């Protein structure tokens, strides 16, 4: 950062949120990702800008000293351009407190969520340049790729929304200072982002191309994705293996639950007890894949307290696991499963099961089955155990 002139640009970094959806006791910005706090990583691209900028960190009241130290560590010789202020009860109030401490020389203001910790420096440059060139607000956004449905209060689909008119916006959001200050002075309600307030104040805001790396760390899954992105390229270039184990007892009553195992329905057999369908083979595969990808396990991803998965088929878990691997930039090499149990008689349907599971995962699946010669709960036909191994590669 060149500090030869008074800063004409300020970046307000909002880091005062609790981050309850992340599942940590710490405020989100102070949770570590790959060995450094989210806040620290979010400041890297800001202090990498070529020209001097005033950086305002808005932090929780009990974290001001920590935020000051984290900011100073990243800023280095540019620490003179760092300001830390206490956040408010809402994000909007926090940004307003950041606006109140801007230097007189600042003409362009960027508001950035610390939770978008991997945002590249180039995205900050693009926003600054767009505001300077047009004299209006600039917000980075990505095209919406999914089909979007408008629904009623009961979740019934009413119509398909034209996604060509939609953009998933990110931060930093940049504005001429006078427009942003006026928008905040006139705000009569809490908005979801700063662009909404500026637009309501009568100023145009342009959408410029965003960057997929500027995703927001909101959930534990997002945190794992960020950690994956920060892994050295050499580590991701190598294949990774994972192991998964699952066991389920047979239902006590023959008609209590149908048997689903290895993606197949087994008529005339007692089902396996569980929150979902009890498909131990599918569940073990999910655990192996999540383990190989470093994405946790089936218990933390598909909790038994989640009513959405009550009675869900193994295909539901496999499909979502496959989607998670794809989002993490990984593909499946192959999966192997050892099924242990006295029943059902598996050999006759082994190829059918392998074909069904391979079709879901888009990768080879092999299954072998064995018994324990009458030993243990599997030997007494009280339940089954499945042990899966998986190999994944960079996509």
N, C-alpha and C positions, 0 to 999 in steps of 0.2 A: 504494500500500500504506500503510495507516494503522499507524504504528509507535508508537502511544501506550501500548500495553500489552505485557506479556510474551507471546510467541507461545504459543498453545494448540494450534497445528497445525504439523506439520513435513512437508516434502516432500523425500524422498530421491530425487535425480535420478541414475539409474545411467548412467554415461557411460564405463565402463571397458572396454567390449568392443573387440575388434580389428576387427570388421567385415570379415572376409576375403571374405565373399560380396558385398560392395559393389564389390570389385575395385580398392580404393585402397590406397596404401602407408600412408596416415595411419589412425590409429584412427577408427572411424566417426563418433564425436561431433565430431571436429575436421575433418571434410570439409565443404566449403562447399556450401550450397544457395542459389542466387540471391543470391550475394554475402556471405552470412554463414554461420558454422558451424552445423551441426545443433544443437550444444549451446546456442549463443547463442539460436537460435530456440526451442528447447524451454523456455528460461527465461522467455521473454516472458509467457506466460499465468500463470506462477507469481507473478511480481512484479507482475502486474496485479490480483491478488486484493485485495479491499477491506480485509481484516484482515491484520495482520502474521503471517507464517509463517516458521519457521526453514527455510532452504533448505540442504540438504546435497548437495553435488556429489561423487560418487564417481568419481574419474578415474584414468587410468593413472599409474604412478609417475613417468614422465618427462614428464608433462603437467600436473603439479599447478599450477605457476606460471601456465601458459597458462589453465587452467581458472579459477584465481583471478581473473585479469584479465578473462576473458570474463564471469564472473559479476558482477564489480564494475561492468563497463560496463553491464550490463542492470539491475542492482539500483539503481544510483544512490545515493540517500540511504538506501536500505534495506540497504546493504552490511553493516551491523552484524549482520544476521540471516543472513549467508552463511557457510557452513563448507565447506571442501574437504578431503577425505580420500582416501588412496590406496586403490584397489580391490584386490580379492583375485583368486585364481586362477579363481573361478567367480562368476557373478552372485549366487548365494546368499551367498557369502562377502563380496562387495562390499556387499550390503544390510546384512549383520550389522555391518560396520564403520561404516556410516552410522548404524545404531541406537545404536552405542556412544557417539556424540557428541551425542545429543539433549539439549536443555535440560530441566531439571527441570519447567518449566511445560508442556511438550508433553503433550497427552492423546490427540490423534489423529494418526496417521502415514499419510501417503500415499507410496506407492512408485511412481515414474514412470520409464519408459524414455526416455532422451534421444532415442532413435531415433524416437519418436512426436512429432516436432518441431512438427507443426501442430495439436496438440490444443487445442481452444478453452478459454478460461478458464472458460466455463460448465460444462464437464465436470468441472473441478476443484471448482467450487462445488457441483455436484450430488453428487459423492462425499462431500465434507465434510458437506453437509447430511444425506445419508442416514445416515452413521455417527453423527452427533450425534442424529438423531431416533430411531434404532433401537437404538443401543448394540452394533451388530454390524458386521462387515465389509461393504463395498460395492464391487462391481466393475462397471465399465461393459462392456456387451457388445452385439453386433449379431446379429440373427437370421441363421441360415445359409440362404442362398438356393439354393445348389447342391444337387443330389441327392448324398447321401453313400453310398458303398459300403464295406462292410467286406470286406477281401480277405485271402487267405492269403499265405504267404511268397513264392509264385510270381506274385503279382499277379492271381490268379483271383478274381473277384467272388463273395462268399459270400452276402451279403444286403444289402438296402437299410436304412440306419439312419433312424429316424424323426427328421427334422430339426427337428420342432417341439420336441424335447427338447434341442436343441443351441443353443449360443451361442458366437460368436467373441469372446473377451474381449479387452479393451484395458487400458490404464493411463491415469490413475493408479488404483491399487488402494488403497483406504483401510480402516483398521482402528483400533479402540481400541488404544492403545499397549500396554496390558498383555497383550492377546490376541496381538498380533504378536510381542512379546518372548518370551512363553511358547512360541509356535509355533517360533520360531527356537532357543530353548534346548532344545527337545525334538526338533528335526529330526534324523532319522537317515539322511537321504539328500538328494540334490539334487532339487528339484522344478522344474517348468517355470515356475511363477509363485508369488507369495506366497499367493494364495488357497488353493492346494493345501495348503500347510503349515498354514495357519490352520484349514482344514476338518479336516485329519488330527489337529489338536490338540483337536478336539471343539467348535469354535466355528462357528456358522452364518455363511454369507456370502451376501448377496443380490446378484442381478444387476440392475443398473439400466440404462436406455437409454444406449447409447454414441453416438458420432458418427463418420460416415465419414471425417472429416478426421483422426481420431486413428489413421490407418494407420501401420504401422511401416516405416521406411526400412531395408530389408534388402539389396535388390539394386540394380543400376544402373537398372533400370526404375522402382523405387520412387523413386529420387532424381530421375529425370526427371519423374515424376508430381508430386512435391513442387514442383519448379521450375515446372511448368505451373500448379499451384494458386496459386503466389505471383506469377504474372504479373498486371499490372494488368488490371482488367476491360475497359478500353478496348482493350487489345491483343488479348484473346481475342474481342472482339466483331467483329473484322475477319476477312475470309476470308484464308487463308494458302495459299501455293503451294509446291510442292516438285518437284524434278526427280530422276529416277532413271535410271541407265544400267546395262545388263548385257550381257555378251557371252559366248558359249560356242562352242567349236569342235565340229565334228561328230566323232563317234567314228570311229576308224580302221577298225574292222571293221563291216560292215553289220549283223551280228546282235549287236553288243556291247551295244547299248541301244536300246530303242524311242524314237521321236521323240514327245515331248510339247511342244507349243508353243501359247501363247495359250489354255491350258486344254483343248486338243484333242489327241487321239491321231491321228498321221499314219501309217497303215500303209504299208509298203513303203519308208519313208524311213530313212536313217541317223539315229540319235539324237544328241543333244548331250551331250558329256562334262560331268560335274560330280558333286559330292558328292550332290546330289539328282537330280531328273529333268532338270535343265539348261534348264527352261522360262524362257528369257531374258525373254519378255514379262511373265510373272507376277512374276518377280524384280524387273524394272525398276519395275513398278507398286508393289510393296512398298517399294522404296527411295524412290520419289516420295512415297508416303503418309507414311512414317516421317519423311522430310525435312520435309514440310509441317507435321507435328505436333510437330516438335522432339524426336522419340523415337529419334534415332540412325540406324542404317542396317541393312540386312539382314545384313551380315557380323557386326556386334556383337550382333544379336538372335538370329540363327540361325547359330551358328558352324559352320564345316565340320568342326570336331573333335567335334561332337555326334552320336553314333551314331543318335539319334532321327530325324535328318533325312536319313539315308542313303537315297537313292532316293525321297525324299518328293515327292509331286506338288505342283505350284504352288498348288493349292487349299488345301493345308495352310498354306502361308505367308500366303496372302491372307486366310484365315479368322482366323488368329491376329493378323495386322496389323489387321484390322477390329476385333477384340476390344480390342486395345490402344488404338486411337483412341477407341472407345466409353468405355473406362475413363478416358481423358484428357478426356472431355467434348466430343469432336469427332465430326462426321459428314462423310461424303464428298460433295462437290458433284458433281464429275465427274473422269474420267480420260481422257487422250488418249495414245496410243502410236504411235510411228513405228518400224516394223520394217524393218531393212535386211539384205538378203541375196538371193542368187539362187534359193534353194530353202528350203523347199518353195514351190510355187506357191500364193500365199496368197489371191488375190482371190476365188476361188470359195467359200472358207469364211470370208471376213471377217465376214459378218453372224452366222454361227453362233458364231464366237469371241467377238464382241462380246456376244451374248446370254448365253453361258455365263459370261463374266467379270462382266457386269452383274448376273447372278443371284447370284453369290457375294458381290459387294460391296454390292449394294442401291443402286447408283448408275449413271448412264450411263457407258459405256465406248466410246470410238471408237478404231479401229485403222486406220492406213494403212500401206502397204508400198511399198518402193522398192528399187532396186538401185544399185550404184555403177559401172555401165557397165564391169565387168571390173576395176576398180581395187581393190587391197587384198585382205585375206583374205576379205572378204565377196564381192568380185567373183570370186575364185577358188573360190567355193563351199566354203570351208574352215570356215565358221561363220556365225553371225548376230549382229547387234547390235540391241538394243531401247532406245529412248529414251522415257521416260514423263514426263508432267507430271500433277500432281494438284492439285485445289483442295479444301480442307477448311474447314468452318465450325464454330462452336460448336454443340453439339447442342441 
